[in-house]
Structure formats: structure tokens, C-alpha cells
Amino acid sequence: MGRSVWRRLTSYRRPRKLRRMSDNGEKSDMELREREWNDDIVPDEMLEANPRQAPDCIPEISSLKSMESVSLLPGIRVQSSRQESGPGVVFVFEQASLVLARVNKSYQILNPDEHGGFMKKHNLDRRDYRPDIIHEVLKRLLGRPLNMTGRIQAVYVKTIQGYLIKIDPITVIPPTLKLFCAMISQLFQKLSIKGSGRHKNRKLLQMIQNPVTMHLPAGSHKIGLSSTSSKAVDLGEYFDTISNDRTLVFVIGAMAHGKIDINYMDDFVAVSSLPLSARACVSLICDALEWQQRIL
């Protein structure tokens, strides 16, 4: 076998699409898009020095520079839905692990998969910082037929630091956790994020004032879910006992462990004797409501 043939068989060259640098020395499209996204999320002029040198480098939202609400996220989209008349459904997720920290000279949502070294340095428990839980819950909830028919009126997320977020049900949640954390990081710094296109003046996400009860519909029936409740119910039969003209508000914990401890609920029920994840609870609720309301 000739030397040139052997060299061609044994040599390996990375495909053009996977190379980080092109032949003319320019960066690939994938890297440019990723850098453009990161530059949009945390520009240096949006930040100000943290007045408190806390060991965990977790700032208060009020310490960030306030700016006019503008949308810098090119990937935020809205989904089409048809509005149905009558009372709807509201979801409240408590104790969501969305914590903003200054990491590598920029503000980021703490994620154990990306910030393991930072958490170890500041003695933070990885179990208390799980943004993937609320990310998966929101993706599952806002993609259900219950939402596509306009039955979900609003979604509220309360973080473990006590901040309250309102999410418009027409929002399309980013598919990856990295993009979702980037979106929430911008929200904490901008206080609101608007849509694009014909929804450019509509706030898809916004930080709102506590308590959440001041934003709930009057006369709504507020239901808390926990496996520790002594009242075990079948959701289909339980919904039949509630008047059809009342808005249902579901309060669900979005943390890895523990239970919600709030006093504004009208009822506290268990849908299973086993501790279910927030995503499993959302699926059970949506299945029962879609069956009851004949939503296919």
C-alpha cells in the first residue's frame, strides 16, 4: 500500500460543521450564535457593583440597576390559542429554585450542572438549587391542550427568596435549561420581558408585587396539593363537587424536597399517597380537567 493511501486512511479530520474555527479563521455559526445570546443576556452596562460582599455572592434583586423593560431575547415566542368563555385555571408554583448569583463577572441562575465548583466554594447545598424542576413543569404545563384552548388564565412562580413572577400562558418556554436560565436571569435584571412581532408590547414575564393573593381572581377556589394531606381525593370526582363558575387555583411546590406551608388555600388535598413531583401533579390536574371539559 502506498504511503499516500495509508495517510488518507489513517488521518482524521473533523467535519466542517463541527469545527470551532473555519478555514479562513472565523468562528463557526454555532459559536457566534451562542456568544450573541450570552452578550444579550448580561451586558456589562446593566450591572452595578454588589454593595454587599456576601460570601455566597447572591445579590438582592433591588440592588441591580433598574432599566426600561425591553426584549433582548431573540428566541422568546408566543403560541397560538383560542379563548374559551367561562372561568379558567390559575397555577401557583411555590419555592422555585431560581437564585441569581454573580458568577465569573456576570449574573447567572445557579444550576448544579454548571456551577458545581461555585456551590462547593460557598458551601451551598446542590439540592436547594434546582431550576430544572420549574423549567420542566412550565414546559409541560404550557404545552398542554388545556392551555392551547385558553383555559389557563395565568401562571405565578414564587422563588425561594420570595420574589414573585407572573408568566403569560402564551409564552413559549425555551427548550433547554441553559436558555431558560438565561431568560430568568434577564428577567431579574430587567424586571419584565416583552414579546416579539405583534406581541411586542405585551409583557410575557414580569416581576410583580407580593402577595400572590392580590393577583388571584375574586371568589376563586384555591387548592393546595401535598402527599402529607389527610384528605385524599380523586381529581375527577373532586372537580365535580366544585361550582363551575369558580376559577380553580392550584398551589404546587416546585422544590426538590419539603412541603409548601401557606395559609391562603381553601382546601388542601392529596392526589396520591406517594410524594409526586410537580410535573406529575401538573399532568394529573390537566388530564382530569381536559377529560371533564372534553378537551381533546
N, C-alpha and C positions, 0 to 999 in steps of 0.2 A: 504494500500500500504506500502510495507516495506521501511525502511529508505534508504537502498542501492539503490533501484529502484528510489525513489524520488530524490536522489542525482544525479543519472545519467541523469534524465530528466531535472533537473533544472540547472545543471552545463553547462558551455560553455567553449569550448576550441578552440582557433584559429587554423585553419587548418595549417598543417605543411608548406605548400608552402608560406603562408602569414606571418609566424612568422619571426621576425627580427633576432632571435637567435635560433640556432638549439639545440638539446638536449645535445650535447657534448660541448656547449658553443661557437661554432664557428659561425661567421657571415654567413648569407644566401648568395646564389649565386647572387641574385639581388643587395644586398648591396655591395658585393665585386666588381661586375662589375661597379657599379656607382662610387665607390671610386677609382677604377683603372682608369676610364675615367677622373675623376677630377684631379688625380695625373699627368696624361699625359698632361693635358691642360696647367696647370700653375705650373710647378715645381719651387721651390724656387730659384734654381740656375739661372733661366732665368731672374730674376727680379733684378733691382737695385733700390736704394732709389730714390724717386722722388725729384729732386733738387729744385722744386718749391713747396712750401706749399700752393697750391691753395685751396680755401675754398671748391670747388666742387670736388677736388681730381681727376680731369680729366687730365691725362698726355698727352704730345705730343708723337707721335709715335717715333720721333727721339731720345727721352730721354730713350727709352728702350734699353737694351743691345742687340746688333746685334750678331746673331749666324748663323751658317751654316744652310741652309734650309734642314730640314729633316722632314719626315712624321711621326707624333706620333699619328695620328688619326686612330684607327683600323676600324672605320666604314665608311671611305670615299671609295666609289666605283665609277666605271665608267660604263656607259651604252653603249650598242652596238648601232651602227647606220651605215647606208650605205651612202656613199658620192655621192652627185649628182653634175654633172658638171654645170657650169654657175655661174652667180653672186648669192650671198646669201643675208642674212639678218643680221643686227647687231642691238643690243639693248643697249641703254644707259639709265640708271636709275639715275636721279639726286636727290640730297638732301635725301639720305637714312639715316635713324636714326640708325647708327652703331657707338656708342660712347663708348670708352674704359675708364673705371674708376677703381680705386683701392678700392675694397670693401672687408672688412673682410680679409685684408692682402693678397689679390690676385687680379689680374686684370680680370675684367668681363665686358661684354657688358651690358650696362644699359637697364633694362627691367622693366616697371612699375609693372608688376605682381610679380616680385621677389625683387625689390629694392625700394618699395614704401617708406619705412622709410628713406632710404638714400636720396631719392629725396626730401622728405619733410624737412629733416635736412639741405640740401644745397639749398633749395628754387628753385628746378628745376621743370619746367612745364612738367607734365606727357605726354601731347600731343606732345611734341617735341622729345620724346624718344620712338619710336615705331618700334623696329626691326622686329616685326611680319609682317609688311607690305611688306618689301623686301623679307622676308622668304617665304611668301605665293606666291608672284609674281614669284620668282625663281622656286619654286616647280611647279607652273602651267606652266611656260614657257618651262622649260627643259624637261617636260614630254609630250609635245605636239608632234603630228606626224610631224609637221614642223621641229622639232629638230631631231626626230628619222631618218628622211631622209637626215640629214646632211645639211639642208638649212641654219641653224643659224651658222654664222661664229664665232661670239664672243659676249660676254656679258660684259658690263662695268658698274660698280657701283661707283658712286661718293658720298661720305658721306657728312654730313652737316659740317664737319670740313675740307673738301676739299681734303681728301685722295681718291685716285683712285685705284680701284680694278678691275682686269681682271679675268673673270671666264671662264674656258674652257667649252664649251657646253656639253662635255661628262660627266661632273661631276654629280654625284647623290647627290642632296641636302638632308641633314639629315631630317628625317620626323618630328621631334619635334623641337619646338623653342629653348628649352634648349640646345640640341645638336648643333643646328645651331649657337647659340651664342657662344658656346664653340669653334666651328670651327673658327669663325671670330676672337675670342679672340686670338687663337693661331696664326692665320694669321697675326694679328697686331704685334705680338711679334717675329714671325719667318720671316715675310715678304713674305713667299711663302709656299705652301703645295703641296707635290708631291703625285702621285697616288700610287697604290699598284699593285703587280703582274707584268704583262707585261708592265704596265704603270708606273713603279716605278721611272723612270727618267723623267716623264712628269709632268710639273707643272700645277696642276689643278686650283689653285688660287694663285695669286701673286699681290703684291703691285707694281704699275708702276708709271712712271713719268707723271705729268700733262704737258700740257693739253691733253684732250682726243682726240682732233682733229689730233694730230700727230700719233695716232694709227689707225685712220679710213682709209679705202681703198680710193685710189685716184679716183676722179670722182664720188664718192658716192652721193646719193641724201638724204640729211638729213632732216627728218620730225619731227617737234615738235607737241605734242598733248596737247590741253588745251581747256576747255569748254569756255574760255573767248575769243577765237579767233573768228574773224568776218567771217572766211572762213569755212563754214560748208560743209562737203563732205560725200558722200557715199564711203566707202573704196573700194568696188569692182570696181566702176566706176573710182575712183581716181587712182587706180593702173594701169588701162588700159591706162591712159594718160602718164605714165612714161615708158621710154625705158627699154626693157627687159635686156639690157646689163649693167645696172647700179645697183650697190649694194644699197639696201634700209637701211637707218639708222634711227631708231625710237628713239626719245628722250622723255622719260616719267618721270614725277615726282613721287617719291616714298615716299612722306611725307603725313602726315595726313591732313594738311591744307596748303593753299598758292598756288603759281604757280611758274613754272620754268621761270627764267629770264636769258636767254643766247642768244648770238648773232651769233652763228656759224651755225644756221639752215638755210636751203634753203627755207623751207616752214613751215608755222605754221597753223595747221588745227584743227577743232573741229569735233569730230565724234558723238557728242551728245550735246543737249542743256543743259543737266543736268551734274553736276560735277560727273564724274565717278572715281572709284578707279583705281589704277594702274593695279590691277588684271583684272578688267573688260576691260580696254583698251587693255591689252595683249590678252585677249580672242577674242575681236573683230578683232584685227590685224591678229591673227593666223587663225581665221575662214575664213577671206577674202582671205588670201594668200593660204591656203590649198584648198579652192574652186577654186581659179584662176589657181593654178598649178596642180589640180586634184590629190591632195594627200589625200588618204583615210586612 
